[in-house]
């Protein structure tokens, strides 16, 4: 039971990191592609 719980927590943390990294990468690509638009913000 403990191993299943640990696996669930580790996989959830893994996907959370993947999602945050994807959003971070998208923000960098968007700001680099439209640099003049994001300077106002």
Phi and psi in radians as a Rosetta constraint file:
Dihedral C 1 N 2 CA 2 C 2 CIRCULARHARMONIC -1.168 0.35
Dihedral N 2 CA 2 C 2 N 3 CIRCULARHARMONIC -0.662 0.35
Dihedral C 2 N 3 CA 3 C 3 CIRCULARHARMONIC -1.160 0.35
Dihedral N 3 CA 3 C 3 N 4 CIRCULARHARMONIC -0.674 0.35
Dihedral C 3 N 4 CA 4 C 4 CIRCULARHARMONIC -1.145 0.35
Dihedral N 4 CA 4 C 4 N 5 CIRCULARHARMONIC -0.697 0.35
Dihedral C 4 N 5 CA 5 C 5 CIRCULARHARMONIC -1.170 0.35
Dihedral N 5 CA 5 C 5 N 6 CIRCULARHARMONIC -0.729 0.35
Dihedral C 5 N 6 CA 6 C 6 CIRCULARHARMONIC -1.122 0.35
Dihedral N 6 CA 6 C 6 N 7 CIRCULARHARMONIC -0.732 0.35
Dihedral C 6 N 7 CA 7 C 7 CIRCULARHARMONIC -1.110 0.35
Dihedral N 7 CA 7 C 7 N 8 CIRCULARHARMONIC -0.708 0.35
Dihedral C 7 N 8 CA 8 C 8 CIRCULARHARMONIC -1.122 0.35
Dihedral N 8 CA 8 C 8 N 9 CIRCULARHARMONIC -0.769 0.35
Dihedral C 8 N 9 CA 9 C 9 CIRCULARHARMONIC -1.167 0.35
Dihedral N 9 CA 9 C 9 N 10 CIRCULARHARMONIC -0.736 0.35
Dihedral C 9 N 10 CA 10 C 10 CIRCULARHARMONIC -1.176 0.35
Dihedral N 10 CA 10 C 10 N 11 CIRCULARHARMONIC -0.699 0.35
Dihedral C 10 N 11 CA 11 C 11 CIRCULARHARMONIC -1.197 0.35
Dihedral N 11 CA 11 C 11 N 12 CIRCULARHARMONIC -0.653 0.35
Dihedral C 11 N 12 CA 12 C 12 CIRCULARHARMONIC -1.145 0.35
Dihedral N 12 CA 12 C 12 N 13 CIRCULARHARMONIC -0.751 0.35
Dihedral C 12 N 13 CA 13 C 13 CIRCULARHARMONIC -1.116 0.35
Dihedral N 13 CA 13 C 13 N 14 CIRCULARHARMONIC -0.673 0.35
Dihedral C 13 N 14 CA 14 C 14 CIRCULARHARMONIC -1.071 0.35
Dihedral N 14 CA 14 C 14 N 15 CIRCULARHARMONIC -0.848 0.35
Dihedral C 14 N 15 CA 15 C 15 CIRCULARHARMONIC -1.168 0.35
Dihedral N 15 CA 15 C 15 N 16 CIRCULARHARMONIC -0.589 0.35
Dihedral C 15 N 16 CA 16 C 16 CIRCULARHARMONIC -1.123 0.35
Dihedral N 16 CA 16 C 16 N 17 CIRCULARHARMONIC -0.753 0.35
Dihedral C 16 N 17 CA 17 C 17 CIRCULARHARMONIC -1.128 0.35
Dihedral N 17 CA 17 C 17 N 18 CIRCULARHARMONIC -0.715 0.35
Dihedral C 17 N 18 CA 18 C 18 CIRCULARHARMONIC -1.074 0.35
Dihedral N 18 CA 18 C 18 N 19 CIRCULARHARMONIC -0.774 0.35
Dihedral C 18 N 19 CA 19 C 19 CIRCULARHARMONIC -1.142 0.35
Dihedral N 19 CA 19 C 19 N 20 CIRCULARHARMONIC -0.785 0.35
Dihedral C 19 N 20 CA 20 C 20 CIRCULARHARMONIC -1.118 0.35
Dihedral N 20 CA 20 C 20 N 21 CIRCULARHARMONIC -0.720 0.35
Dihedral C 20 N 21 CA 21 C 21 CIRCULARHARMONIC -1.125 0.35
Dihedral N 21 CA 21 C 21 N 22 CIRCULARHARMONIC -0.676 0.35
Dihedral C 21 N 22 CA 22 C 22 CIRCULARHARMONIC -1.139 0.35
Dihedral N 22 CA 22 C 22 N 23 CIRCULARHARMONIC -0.742 0.35
Dihedral C 22 N 23 CA 23 C 23 CIRCULARHARMONIC -1.143 0.35
Dihedral N 23 CA 23 C 23 N 24 CIRCULARHARMONIC -0.703 0.35
Dihedral C 23 N 24 CA 24 C 24 CIRCULARHARMONIC -1.121 0.35
Dihedral N 24 CA 24 C 24 N 25 CIRCULARHARMONIC -0.757 0.35
Dihedral C 24 N 25 CA 25 C 25 CIRCULARHARMONIC -1.147 0.35
Dihedral N 25 CA 25 C 25 N 26 CIRCULARHARMONIC -0.714 0.35
Dihedral C 25 N 26 CA 26 C 26 CIRCULARHARMONIC -1.103 0.35
Dihedral N 26 CA 26 C 26 N 27 CIRCULARHARMONIC -0.691 0.35
Dihedral C 26 N 27 CA 27 C 27 CIRCULARHARMONIC -1.138 0.35
Dihedral N 27 CA 27 C 27 N 28 CIRCULARHARMONIC -0.694 0.35
Dihedral C 27 N 28 CA 28 C 28 CIRCULARHARMONIC -1.164 0.35
Dihedral N 28 CA 28 C 28 N 29 CIRCULARHARMONIC -0.789 0.35
Dihedral C 28 N 29 CA 29 C 29 CIRCULARHARMONIC -1.132 0.35
Dihedral N 29 CA 29 C 29 N 30 CIRCULARHARMONIC -0.712 0.35
Dihedral C 29 N 30 CA 30 C 30 CIRCULARHARMONIC -1.144 0.35
Dihedral N 30 CA 30 C 30 N 31 CIRCULARHARMONIC -0.746 0.35
Dihedral C 30 N 31 CA 31 C 31 CIRCULARHARMONIC -1.214 0.35
Dihedral N 31 CA 31 C 31 N 32 CIRCULARHARMONIC -0.563 0.35
Dihedral C 31 N 32 CA 32 C 32 CIRCULARHARMONIC -1.326 0.35
Dihedral N 32 CA 32 C 32 N 33 CIRCULARHARMONIC -0.582 0.35
Dihedral C 32 N 33 CA 33 C 33 CIRCULARHARMONIC -1.348 0.35
Dihedral N 33 CA 33 C 33 N 34 CIRCULARHARMONIC -0.703 0.35
Dihedral C 33 N 34 CA 34 C 34 CIRCULARHARMONIC -2.034 0.35
Dihedral N 34 CA 34 C 34 N 35 CIRCULARHARMONIC 1.243 0.35
Dihedral C 34 N 35 CA 35 C 35 CIRCULARHARMONIC -1.256 0.35
Dihedral N 35 CA 35 C 35 N 36 CIRCULARHARMONIC -0.669 0.35
Dihedral C 35 N 36 CA 36 C 36 CIRCULARHARMONIC -1.226 0.35
Dihedral N 36 CA 36 C 36 N 37 CIRCULARHARMONIC -0.462 0.35
Dihedral C 36 N 37 CA 37 C 37 CIRCULARHARMONIC -1.362 0.35
Dihedral N 37 CA 37 C 37 N 38 CIRCULARHARMONIC -0.602 0.35
Dihedral C 37 N 38 CA 38 C 38 CIRCULARHARMONIC -1.483 0.35
Dihedral N 38 CA 38 C 38 N 39 CIRCULARHARMONIC -0.162 0.35
Dihedral C 38 N 39 CA 39 C 39 CIRCULARHARMONIC -1.211 0.35
Dihedral N 39 CA 39 C 39 N 40 CIRCULARHARMONIC -0.484 0.35
Dihedral C 39 N 40 CA 40 C 40 CIRCULARHARMONIC -1.179 0.35
Dihedral N 40 CA 40 C 40 N 41 CIRCULARHARMONIC -0.564 0.35
